[in-house]
Amino acid sequence: MVMDMRGRKHALLVLEDGTNYEGISFGADGEFFGEVCFNTSMAGYQEILTDPSYAGQMVNMTHPLIGNYGVNDQDFESSRIYMGGFIVRESSRRLSNWRASGDLDGFLVKNGIVGLEGIDTRALTRHIRTRGAMEAALSSTDLDRESLLAKLEKAPGLVGRDLVKEVTISEPYVWDDVAPGSCDFEVVAFDFGIKRNILRILTGLGCRVTVVPASTTADEILAMEPDGVFLSNGPGDPAAVTYAIESIRGLIGSRPVFGICLGHQLLGLALGGQTYKLKFGHRGANQPVMHKATGRVEITAQNHGFAVDTESLAGCEFGEIELTHWNLNDNTSEGMRCNGAGAFSVQYHPEASPGPHDSRYLFADFLDLMKGWRQGIYGTEH
């Protein structure tokens, strides 16, 4: 066991290209093998930690001080932490928030998550931006670089891996059932790794939301007679979730469909398109996105490592696909709409917490689509 002069245990991060970073261990003892990515948010680490979309990954925070407001019982996006490792420049042990019920270190310990601090997180970020996303090993129990590289070679990668099955529910449930008479729409939401704030917003807008497992078939959903179908965020390679693509394809044109993040990618695949892996992904609460219809730039929260190839959607059998949003950093697709089929989606997180509220209108668009479906028409020109 390697300790520093203050008696703190060391931990080691080794990237697949052999680059390594040695720092201080916090959180739980152990090791994790998965893709290392970075998030540029200055706050919201509790929401990031509990976002199921990070399954199979470890997250490097670019903001230098993390943990200063602790953790609380209200800001969970799911029931637990799904990522495997957490990397920060400095982990604060001093809490300054009246809502805090515990600290970051204890939260990681409770969830069995390995933490690393005391490294140059911005240097790590620059390395990933230059070389691209890569697999990595993070350990507080094995500090031998060659040993970790050997273990990493045997670990599963992200491409071609279905991580949705590891985060989805096993049985349907109704989220915060609304009082009789106050429900305007019945919505069925696929749980590919759904964030709670999405459910809070839909319920707040008058929707009764039934959350179903990712493996639910189109026939099973149509038998529930919903007014609309929501496709949630989630982790991993969208092309590997073949059962969900098949179900979505069976729903297109039958009910209004709204997808976010992984839901956007799965809708693109169901429409006959293709997806591809980004060089280093988009993760943070400050991604600029252009909204084609208004010319406005939305500052968005994002968390994805794959993108939809919009050119592959040419000649879609369900009708013309309109690119509605694109990323101003790299011009990748951030939104699309198939008006003839009553389906639309965005790559970013309009429900984001943390994040700005520039994109909340998308939930109103979904309500408009469901109203139109009831009247026998599809589509709104947003």
C-alpha positions as CSV (number, residue, x, y, z in Angstrom):
1,M,0.0,0.0,0.0
2,V,1.4,3.4,-1.1
3,M,0.6,6.4,1.2
4,D,1.5,10.1,1.0
5,M,3.0,12.1,3.8
6,R,-0.5,12.8,5.2
7,G,-1.3,9.1,5.4
8,R,-3.6,9.2,2.3
9,K,-3.8,6.1,0.1
10,H,-2.7,6.4,-3.5
11,A,-4.7,5.4,-6.6
12,L,-3.7,4.9,-10.2
13,L,-5.4,5.7,-13.5
14,V,-3.9,4.0,-16.6
15,L,-5.3,4.7,-20.1
16,E,-5.2,2.1,-22.9
17,D,-2.4,4.0,-24.7
18,G,-0.2,3.6,-21.6
19,T,-0.6,7.1,-20.2
20,N,-1.0,7.0,-16.4
21,Y,-1.9,9.4,-13.7
22,E,-1.2,8.7,-10.0
23,G,-3.1,10.5,-7.3
24,I,-4.9,10.1,-4.0
25,S,-7.7,7.6,-3.5
26,F,-11.0,8.6,-2.1
27,G,-14.4,6.9,-2.0
28,A,-14.3,3.1,-2.0
29,D,-11.3,0.8,-2.4
30,G,-11.2,-1.3,-5.5
31,E,-10.7,-1.0,-9.3
32,F,-12.8,-0.3,-12.3
33,F,-12.3,-0.9,-16.1
34,G,-14.2,1.2,-18.6
35,E,-14.2,4.2,-20.8
36,V,-12.9,7.4,-19.3
37,C,-14.7,10.6,-20.3
38,F,-14.9,14.2,-19.1
39,N,-17.7,16.5,-18.0
40,T,-17.4,20.3,-18.1
41,S,-20.1,21.1,-15.6
42,M,-19.2,23.3,-12.7
43,A,-21.9,21.9,-10.4
44,G,-24.4,19.1,-10.4
45,Y,-22.0,16.3,-9.6
46,Q,-24.7,14.4,-7.6
47,E,-27.0,14.4,-10.7
48,I,-24.1,13.3,-12.8
49,L,-23.1,10.5,-10.5
50,T,-26.7,9.1,-10.4
51,D,-27.3,9.4,-14.2
52,P,-27.6,5.8,-15.5
53,S,-26.3,7.0,-18.8
54,Y,-22.8,6.8,-17.3
55,A,-22.9,3.0,-16.8
56,G,-19.7,1.4,-18.1
57,Q,-17.7,4.7,-17.8
58,M,-15.7,6.7,-15.3
59,V,-16.0,10.5,-15.3
60,N,-13.3,13.1,-15.1
61,M,-14.7,16.5,-13.9
62,T,-12.9,19.5,-15.4
63,H,-14.0,22.0,-12.7
64,P,-11.2,21.9,-10.1
65,L,-13.2,21.7,-6.8
66,I,-16.0,19.1,-6.5
67,G,-18.0,18.2,-3.4
68,N,-18.2,21.5,-1.6
69,Y,-22.0,21.4,-1.2
70,G,-22.1,17.7,-0.3
71,V,-25.0,15.4,-1.3
72,N,-28.6,15.4,-0.3
73,D,-31.7,13.2,-0.5
74,Q,-33.6,15.2,-3.2
75,D,-31.2,15.5,-6.2
76,F,-31.0,11.9,-7.3
77,E,-31.6,11.1,-10.9
78,S,-31.9,7.4,-10.1
79,S,-31.7,5.1,-7.1
80,R,-27.9,4.7,-7.1
81,I,-24.6,5.5,-8.8
82,Y,-24.1,3.6,-12.1
83,M,-20.7,4.9,-13.2
84,G,-17.7,2.9,-12.1
85,G,-15.2,5.6,-11.2
86,F,-15.0,9.4,-10.4
87,I,-12.0,11.6,-11.0
88,V,-11.6,15.2,-9.6
89,R,-8.8,17.7,-9.1
90,E,-9.8,18.2,-5.4
91,S,-12.5,16.6,-3.4
92,S,-13.9,19.0,-0.8
93,R,-14.4,17.6,2.7
94,R,-16.0,20.8,4.0
95,L,-19.8,21.1,3.2
96,S,-21.5,24.4,2.7
97,N,-25.2,23.7,2.0
98,W,-28.1,23.5,4.4
99,R,-29.6,20.7,2.3
100,A,-26.6,18.4,2.6
101,S,-27.1,15.0,4.3
102,G,-23.6,13.7,3.7
103,D,-20.3,14.3,1.9
104,L,-19.1,13.2,-1.5
105,D,-16.5,10.8,-0.1
106,G,-19.0,8.9,2.0
107,F,-21.5,8.8,-0.9
108,L,-18.9,7.1,-3.1
109,V,-18.0,4.7,-0.2
110,K,-21.7,3.8,0.3
111,N,-22.1,3.0,-3.4
112,G,-18.8,1.2,-3.8
113,I,-17.3,3.7,-6.3
114,V,-13.6,4.2,-6.7
115,G,-12.5,7.9,-6.6
116,L,-9.2,9.5,-7.7
117,E,-8.2,13.1,-6.8
118,G,-5.0,15.1,-6.9
119,I,-4.2,14.8,-10.6
120,D,-4.3,17.4,-13.3
121,T,-7.8,16.8,-14.6
122,R,-7.5,19.4,-17.3
123,A,-4.4,17.7,-18.7
124,L,-6.3,14.4,-18.8
125,T,-9.1,16.2,-20.6
126,R,-6.8,17.6,-23.2
127,H,-5.3,14.2,-23.7
128,I,-8.7,12.7,-24.4
129,R,-9.7,15.6,-26.7
130,T,-6.5,15.0,-28.7
131,R,-6.3,11.2,-28.7
132,G,-10.0,10.5,-28.5
133,A,-12.1,8.5,-26.1
134,M,-10.3,5.4,-24.7
135,E,-10.7,2.6,-22.2
136,A,-8.9,3.0,-18.9
137,A,-8.2,1.2,-15.6
138,L,-8.7,2.9,-12.2
139,S,-7.4,1.2,-9.1
140,S,-6.6,1.9,-5.5
141,T,-5.6,-1.7,-4.8
142,D,-3.2,-2.4,-7.7
143,L,-0.7,0.4,-8.5
144,D,1.3,-1.6,-11.0
145,R,0.9,0.0,-14.5
146,E,1.7,-3.2,-16.5
147,S,-0.7,-5.3,-14.3
148,L,-3.5,-2.9,-14.9
149,L,-2.8,-2.7,-18.7
150,A,-3.0,-6.5,-18.8
151,K,-6.3,-6.5,-17.0
152,L,-7.6,-3.8,-19.2
153,E,-7.0,-5.8,-22.4
154,K,-9.4,-8.4,-21.1
155,A,-12.1,-6.0,-20.1
156,P,-15.2,-5.4,-22.3
157,G,-15.3,-2.1,-24.3
158,L,-18.2,0.2,-25.0
159,V,-18.7,-0.3,-28.7
160,G,-21.2,-3.1,-29.4
161,R,-22.1,-3.5,-25.8
162,D,-25.7,-3.4,-24.6
163,L,-25.6,-1.6,-21.2
164,V,-29.3,-0.8,-21.3
165,K,-30.1,-4.2,-20.0
166,E,-28.0,-3.5,-16.9
167,V,-29.9,-0.3,-15.9
168,T,-33.5,-0.8,-17.0
169,I,-36.3,-1.9,-14.7
170,S,-37.7,-5.4,-14.6
171,E,-41.4,-4.5,-14.1
172,P,-43.5,-1.5,-15.2
173,Y,-44.5,1.2,-12.7
174,V,-46.4,4.5,-12.6
175,W,-44.4,7.6,-11.7
176,D,-46.1,9.7,-8.9
177,D,-49.6,8.9,-10.0
178,V,-51.6,12.1,-10.4
179,A,-55.0,12.8,-8.8
180,P,-58.1,11.6,-10.7
181,G,-59.3,14.2,-13.2
182,S,-55.9,16.0,-13.3
183,C,-54.3,13.8,-16.0
184,D,-54.5,15.2,-19.5
185,F,-52.4,12.6,-21.3
186,E,-51.3,8.9,-20.9
187,V,-47.6,8.5,-21.7
188,V,-45.6,5.3,-21.8
189,A,-41.9,5.9,-21.2
190,F,-39.2,3.4,-22.1
191,D,-36.7,3.0,-19.3
192,F,-33.3,2.8,-21.1
193,G,-31.8,4.5,-18.0
194,I,-34.4,7.2,-17.5
195,K,-33.6,10.3,-15.3
196,R,-36.1,11.2,-12.7
197,N,-36.3,14.8,-13.7
198,I,-37.8,13.8,-17.1
199,L,-40.6,12.0,-15.2
200,R,-41.1,15.0,-12.9
201,I,-41.5,17.4,-15.8
202,L,-43.9,15.1,-17.7
203,T,-46.0,14.6,-14.6
204,G,-46.0,18.3,-13.9
205,L,-47.4,19.0,-17.3
206,G,-50.4,16.8,-16.7
207,C,-49.1,13.4,-18.0
208,R,-49.7,10.1,-16.2
209,V,-46.5,8.4,-17.0
210,T,-46.1,4.6,-17.0
211,V,-42.5,3.5,-17.1
212,V,-41.8,0.2,-18.9
213,P,-38.7,-2.0,-19.3
214,A,-36.5,-1.5,-22.3
215,S,-37.6,-4.9,-23.7
216,T,-41.3,-4.0,-23.9
217,T,-42.7,-4.7,-27.3
218,A,-44.6,-2.4,-29.6
219,D,-47.7,-4.6,-29.2
220,E,-47.5,-4.5,-25.4
221,I,-47.3,-0.7,-25.5
222,L,-50.1,-0.2,-28.0
223,A,-52.3,-2.4,-25.8
224,M,-51.9,0.2,-23.0
225,E,-53.5,2.8,-25.4
226,P,-51.2,5.7,-24.6
227,D,-51.5,9.2,-26.0
228,G,-47.7,9.3,-26.6
229,V,-44.5,7.3,-26.2
230,F,-41.3,8.7,-24.6
231,L,-37.8,7.3,-25.4
232,S,-35.4,7.9,-22.6
233,N,-31.7,8.5,-22.2
234,G,-29.4,5.6,-21.4
235,P,-25.9,4.2,-21.7
236,G,-23.8,2.4,-24.2
237,D,-23.9,1.7,-27.9
238,P,-27.4,2.3,-29.4
239,A,-26.8,-0.2,-32.2
240,A,-26.5,-3.0,-29.6
241,V,-30.0,-2.4,-28.3
242,T,-31.7,-4.2,-31.2
243,Y,-34.8,-5.2,-29.3
244,A,-35.6,-1.5,-28.5
245,I,-35.0,-0.5,-32.1
246,E,-37.5,-3.1,-33.3
247,S,-40.1,-2.0,-30.8
248,I,-39.7,1.7,-31.7
249,R,-40.0,0.9,-35.4
250,G,-43.3,-0.8,-34.6
251,L,-44.6,2.4,-32.9
252,I,-43.6,5.0,-35.5
253,G,-46.7,6.4,-37.0
254,S,-49.0,4.7,-34.5
255,R,-48.5,7.2,-31.6
256,P,-46.6,10.5,-31.1
257,V,-42.9,9.7,-30.2
258,F,-40.5,11.9,-28.3
259,G,-36.9,10.8,-27.7
260,I,-34.0,12.3,-25.7
261,C,-30.3,11.3,-25.9
262,L,-30.1,7.5,-26.4
263,G,-33.8,7.7,-27.3
264,H,-32.8,10.1,-30.1
265,Q,-30.2,7.6,-31.4
266,L,-32.6,4.7,-31.2
267,L,-35.2,6.6,-33.0
268,G,-32.7,7.4,-35.8
269,L,-31.9,3.7,-36.1
270,A,-35.6,2.7,-36.1
271,L,-36.1,5.2,-38.9
272,G,-33.5,3.3,-40.9
273,G,-30.4,5.5,-40.2
274,Q,-27.0,4.7,-38.7
275,T,-25.1,5.9,-35.6
276,Y,-21.4,6.4,-35.0
277,K,-19.0,6.9,-32.1
278,L,-17.8,10.5,-31.5
279,K,-14.1,11.1,-31.0
280,F,-14.6,12.2,-27.4
281,G,-18.3,12.8,-26.8
282,H,-20.3,15.7,-25.4
283,R,-20.7,15.9,-21.7
284,G,-21.4,19.0,-19.7
285,A,-23.9,21.8,-19.0
286,N,-22.6,24.3,-21.6
287,Q,-22.9,22.9,-25.1
288,P,-24.1,25.4,-27.7
289,V,-26.9,24.1,-30.0
290,M,-28.5,26.0,-32.9
291,H,-32.3,25.7,-33.2
292,K,-33.0,25.8,-37.0
293,A,-36.6,27.1,-36.8
294,T,-35.8,30.2,-34.6
295,G,-32.1,30.8,-35.2
296,R,-31.6,30.8,-31.5
297,V,-28.6,29.3,-29.8
298,E,-29.6,27.1,-26.8
299,I,-27.0,26.4,-24.1
300,T,-27.6,22.8,-23.4
301,A,-26.7,20.0,-21.0
302,Q,-25.4,16.8,-22.7
303,N,-24.1,13.4,-22.1
304,H,-23.5,11.2,-25.1
305,G,-20.6,9.4,-26.9
306,F,-22.5,8.4,-30.1
307,A,-24.4,10.4,-32.7
308,V,-26.9,10.0,-35.5
309,D,-25.6,10.1,-39.1
310,T,-28.3,12.4,-40.6
311,E,-27.2,11.6,-44.1
312,S,-28.1,8.0,-43.6
313,L,-31.7,9.0,-43.1
314,A,-32.2,10.1,-46.7
315,G,-35.1,8.3,-48.3
316,C,-36.6,7.2,-45.0
317,E,-39.7,5.1,-45.6
318,F,-41.7,7.0,-42.9
319,G,-41.3,10.4,-44.6
320,E,-38.7,13.2,-44.9
321,I,-36.5,13.7,-41.9
322,E,-35.8,17.3,-40.9
323,L,-32.7,18.2,-39.0
324,T,-34.0,20.6,-36.4
325,H,-30.9,21.2,-34.2
326,W,-27.1,20.9,-34.6
327,N,-24.1,21.3,-32.4
328,L,-22.1,24.5,-33.0
329,N,-18.9,23.0,-31.7
330,D,-18.7,20.1,-34.3
331,N,-21.9,20.4,-36.4
332,T,-23.2,17.0,-35.3
333,S,-26.9,16.3,-35.2
334,E,-28.7,17.4,-32.1
335,G,-32.3,17.0,-33.2
336,M,-34.6,15.7,-35.9
337,R,-38.3,15.5,-36.7
338,C,-40.4,13.2,-38.9
339,N,-43.5,15.2,-39.3
340,G,-45.4,12.6,-41.3
341,A,-45.0,10.0,-38.5
342,G,-45.4,12.3,-35.5
343,A,-41.9,11.6,-34.1
344,F,-39.1,13.9,-33.0
345,S,-36.1,13.8,-30.8
346,V,-33.1,15.7,-29.5
347,Q,-29.6,14.5,-28.6
348,Y,-29.2,16.8,-25.6
349,H,-31.1,17.0,-22.3
350,P,-33.9,19.6,-22.2
351,E,-34.9,18.3,-18.7
352,A,-31.4,18.8,-17.4
353,S,-30.7,19.2,-13.8
354,P,-28.1,20.7,-13.6
355,G,-28.4,22.8,-16.8
356,P,-30.2,25.8,-18.3
357,H,-33.9,25.9,-19.2
358,D,-33.5,27.0,-22.8
359,S,-35.0,23.8,-24.2
360,R,-38.1,23.2,-22.0
361,Y,-40.3,24.1,-25.0
362,L,-39.7,20.6,-26.3
363,F,-42.0,19.1,-23.7
364,A,-44.7,21.5,-24.9
365,D,-44.1,20.3,-28.4
366,F,-44.7,16.7,-27.2
367,L,-48.0,17.8,-25.7
368,D,-49.0,19.5,-28.9
369,L,-48.2,16.3,-30.8
370,M,-50.4,14.3,-28.5
371,K,-53.2,16.9,-28.9
372,G,-52.9,16.7,-32.6
373,W,-52.9,12.9,-32.6
374,R,-56.2,13.0,-30.7
375,Q,-57.6,15.2,-33.4
376,G,-56.4,12.9,-36.2
377,I,-53.4,15.1,-37.3
378,Y,-49.7,14.8,-36.7
379,G,-47.0,17.4,-36.3
380,T,-46.3,20.9,-35.2
381,E,-43.9,23.2,-37.0
382,H,-41.4,24.0,-34.3
